[in-house]
Each structure stands twice: as C-alpha cells, then as structure tokens.
Amino acid sequence: MRGRSTRLIVALDTKDTAQAVNWRQATAAHAGAVKLGLEFTYASGLEAVRAVAGDSPLFLDLKLHDIPNTVASAIGSLAGVRPAMLTIHASGGRAMIAAARAAVDATFPAQARPLLLGVTVLTSMDEAGLHEIGVPGSVKAQVIRLGRLAMEAGADGLVCSPHEITPLRQALGEDPVLVVPGIRPAGSAAGDQKRIMTPAQARAAGADWIVVGRPITRAADPAAAAAAIAAELAA
Ligand SMILES: O=c1ccn([C@@H]2O[C@H](COP(=O)(O)O)[C@@H](O)[C@H]2O)c(=O)[nH]1
C-alpha cells in the first residue's frame, strides 16, 4: 500500500453552464478537483470553462493529439484558463509530447504550471478494440509502452484504467501522477467503460486521483453520490 491519498475528480460532462456549476457546487465538499472536457468546452468555450471551475482545481481534459507545432500552439492558448492538469494523447508520439512539455513550461509560470498528463489507452477500449486499430498484444503492454514514452518525453503523469495502476508502478515507479477514470461504485452501470474498478479498489491499487462522471452526475442525488465515493476513498 502506498502512502499517498486518492482524491476525487468529478467529471462535469454537460453542455450546460448552469448544470455544470450546480454539480460543482453540490459536490465541492467531497471532491479535490473538477473535470471539464470536450463536451463542455466545444459547447461553451474556454471562458465558460474558467468560470465554471471557480475556486476548484481544474482537470482540463482536452486530450490534445495533433502535430507537435499545433499541440504546442493550442497549449499556448490556455494561459487564461489556469488548469491544474491537462491532457494529451501519449500516442501522439515523443516529439508531440516533448513539444507539449516545452509549451506548458513557456506558457505558465512555475507556481501555476499544470501537470501534463499523457492519456495511455482509453478506458473504453478492451483488447479486441486495440487489435482492431492495429495494436497487437495486451492492453497492459500498450499502456506501459505509452506510459514509459510519455514520462521519458516530459509528462508529469498518466491517465490509465485502474487495472494498469499496479503494472505502471512496477514499470515506472512512484513518480508518475496517475489519474484514473473507469471507476464504478458497486452496482452502478458500466456504460461504455470497459476496464473498471470500484473507488476502493482503485485506491488500494494506488491511484492518485480517480475521475468519476455519470455515477455522480446521473445519480438522483449527486451530492450524496459524491459523498459516498469520498467515504469509500477515506475508509
Ligand atoms: O481513458 C479515459 C480518459 C478520460 N476519461 C474521462 O473520464 C470521465 C469518465 O466519466 P464516467 O461518466 O465516469 O464514465 C469522462 O469525462 C471521460 O471523458 C475516460 O473515461 N477514460
């Protein structure tokens, strides 16, 4: 068991600003950060992202994936958003990750620099899905391959499923910050997620952060759902 605690990020996946603010306020006592991603940002823009995040640390999950120059320029456009974490796809390759690293360092002052996280294999993919896109072997091997590449090229951490926390720690040690979606409290629907665990299982494996969306935001009482997950993490 690692000495680090596991904190909750609530994924505010909606197009609606008022709804996102409601969820943030309802869950703030139980969450360490909020996630805003493609759905909200495309619908409402970066100014709304900043406004919704308010005082909460912001996990800006835009999963950038393009040529190095374009990714670096996109990061340069995020100065006013002040994220605490931002994501790129590790499959964009070494040069893209290195360009993202340089852009983060150039864009943000040291004391307000977001963690740069490499998304490894999406938690909605299983081995069959991976083979279909031409990647042979296991999900675990691909996550370790991309995780190692991302860390070598300058990432601060990785996005992975709970199933790869232990293999990543064995391969890369304690340095990478591991942000872990694919979390489902016992009894909640998996939906499109393929590689899932409960909050307690992800904590036991050593997640730094878990990312939870629909089990909270689609619950009849989002505040109670977030409180239950926070209690599971603290138990
Ligand atoms: O591999 C990944 C990377 C990011 N996500 C994001 O996490 C949340 C999960 O939401 P749920 O509703 O709890 O499934 C969502 O915002 C994804 O974009 C991920 O699931 N998997």
The ligand as an ORCA input file, in Angstrom:
! r2SCAN-3c Opt
* xyz 0 1
  O      -9.335      6.943    -20.817
  C     -10.133      7.817    -20.420
  C      -9.810      9.157    -20.384
  C     -10.722     10.062    -19.908
  N     -11.952      9.668    -19.485
  C     -12.880     10.691    -18.974
  O     -13.269     10.394    -17.637
  C     -14.648     10.645    -17.431
  C     -15.322      9.389    -17.006
  O     -16.716      9.572    -16.950
  P     -17.733      8.453    -16.490
  O     -19.069      9.082    -16.697
  O     -17.437      8.183    -15.030
  O     -17.525      7.249    -17.342
  C     -15.196     11.197    -18.752
  O     -15.248     12.596    -18.633
  C     -14.176     10.778    -19.787
  O     -14.031     11.720    -20.834
  C     -12.278      8.342    -19.527
  O     -13.400      7.928    -19.148
  N     -11.353      7.444    -19.984
*
